[in-house]
């Protein structure tokens, strides 16, 4: 795991949870099992995240069926009813609090954004100026609220919000609490600027992701 500046605001333990419990209505099939370059989307996300954190688990409400290494813990939502991504964030908080008492925060990332920055966690940790802040990624003027570093101390507030607010919007919860936005630059390529937070929502996006993956792999050779 890359070293980040020592900070009294966050513990040295950096657990992470991949949010893979969505219903994937626009895609038509679960995103976590989508094939991308000979691997599943979920396995690619986990492999990209692992070097940045101390542990990885996956929030998933279905059988992963070979989509991920069996050594990765799979945790279902702690609240029933498929209440959206905030249910995954809450599940991540509860899981880490129960299994890693030394941790103060949890990193969460979605399962549909396979090219996110390899310095994501280091930069979010470094951006904190208050212990109770939520650090959130952004690029090209757009916040990416599902890429976050969340203090575990907010779990009870988040559960109250999740079970009482009819819209349950991630951005609304973040904006009602101390937060810091961490801006990541676009990647300059010979094909033009590339947003590292490109996400796969539709079959057409998956085709684009395959093309970008081949481009980046060819560019390394």
N, C-alpha and C positions, 0 to 999 in steps of 0.2 A: 504494500500500500504506500503511495507517495506520502512523503512527510508534509505536514502542514504546520504553520506557525503555532507554537504553544499558545493556548488561550485558557484563561480561567473560566470562560463562559461555557465551555463544552468539555465533556469527558474525553479521554483518549480513545475510548471504545467508539467505533463508528459502524453500528449495525445498519443494514439496509433491507428494505422490502420492495419487491417489484409488484406493482398493482396490476393484476391480470384477471380481476373478477368481473370485468364489464360484460355486457350482453352482445356487443359487436353487431348492432342491428344493421348499420350501413355496409359492413363487410359481408354479412350473411353467414359467417362462420367465426368461431372464436379466434381472436387475433393471436393468442399465445401459441397456437399450433401452426400458424401459417409458415410455409416453406420460404426461406430466403437464403439463396446461395448454398443450398445443400444442408442447411440447419433450420431448426424452427426459430421463429422470431424470439420466443422466450429464451432459448438457449443462447442466442446472440446477445440479448440484453444482459443476461446474467454474466456472461463472459466479459462483457465490456465494463460491468459494474464491479466485479470481484476485485480487481487490482486497486480500486479506490476506497474500499471499505474493509471492515474487520469480519463481517459475516453477511450472508445474503439468505433471505427467505422469500417466498412468493405467496402473495395473497391471491387465492384462486378458489372459486366455488364449484369446480368441476374436476373430473379426473384428468390429470395432466397427460396420461396415456403416451408416454415416451417423449413428450415435448421438452423435458428437462431432465438433467441428471438426478438420479434417485437420492443423492446425498443432500439435495437442497430441500429444506423443510417447506411444506405446503400448508398454509393456514387459511381457513375459511373465515368469512365475515363473522364478527362477534355479534352483530345485530342482524336480524332476519329481514328479508323483503327486498333485496337488491336495491339498496338505498343510494347507490351511486358511488363515485370515487371517494367521497369523504368517509364512507363506511370502510373502505380499504385503508385509508390513512389511520382511522381509529383502530382498526384491527392491527395495523403495524405497531402503533403505540402500545397497545395492550400486550401484544406478543413480546416486544422487547422488554417492557417493564417486568414481565413474568420470567423471562429467560436470561436477561442480562441486567442484573441490578446495578452494575457499574455504569451503565449508559445513561446519558442525560438527554440525548436526541436520537432521532431515527431519520435516515435518508429514505425518501420514497421517489421512485421513478415509474413511469407507465411502461406497458409492455409493447407499445406500438411505435417507438421512436428509436430505431436501431443505430443511429449515428451520433448520439449525444456526446458532448465533450469528455475527453479522458481526464480533464482537470475539474470536472463538475463539483465533486465533493470538496476538494481542497479549496476552491474559490468560495464556495458557500460558507465553509467553516471560517475562512479568513474575513468574510464580510460581516460577521456578527459583531454588534456593538453592545447588545443587551442579552442577558441569558434567556429571556422569554421571547425573543424575536423568532419569527419564522423566516428563513431564508428561501427565496424563490428565484428560479432562473428566468431569464428573458433574453430575447434576441430580436434584432431588427424592429425594435419598438413594441414588441409583443411579449406579454408575460406568459410563462408556461407554468401554470399553477400546480400541475401534477409532478413537477420536478422541484422537490423541496427538502429542506432540513427542518424538522419539526421538533420542538421541545416536548418531552414526554409529559411535562407538568400540565400541558393543555388538554390532556385526554378527557377529563371529566367535563370541561367546558365544551369540547368538541362533541361529546356524546349527547349533551343537553341540546346543543344546536341541531345536531343530526336528527334527533327524535322530536323536535318541536318546530323547526323551520320547514315549511312545505316545499320550498325550492331547493334547499340543501346545496347551494352553490359554493364551490371551493373558494372562488375569488371573494365572495361576500364574507366568509369566515376570516380569510386572511386579512382583508381590509378592515375588519373590526378588531384586529390585534396588532401589536407591534410587529413590523416586518421590515425586511430589507430585500431589495431586488438586485440580483447579480446579473449584469448584462454580459452576454457572450457574443463575440464578433462572428460575422459570417465568414465562411471559409472561402478564400480566393482559389479558384481552380481555372484550368484552361477552358472549361465549359461555362464559366461564369461563377457568380457568387452562390455559395451553397449554405443553406441554413442547417446547422447541425441538429436542430430540433424538428427537422422534417419528420412528419408522422404519417403512418399508414392507416387511413380510414376507409378506403375503397379499393376494389380490385385494381383500378387504374393506378392508385398510389403504390400498390405492391409492385406493379410493373416498373414504375419509376424507381422504386427502391432497388430492384434487381439491377437496373441500368447503372445507378449510382454506385452500387456495391462493386460491379465489374469495373467501373471507371477507377474507383479508389484502389482496387486490387491491382489493376494494370499499371496504375501510376506509381506503385511501390516497386515494380520490377524494372 
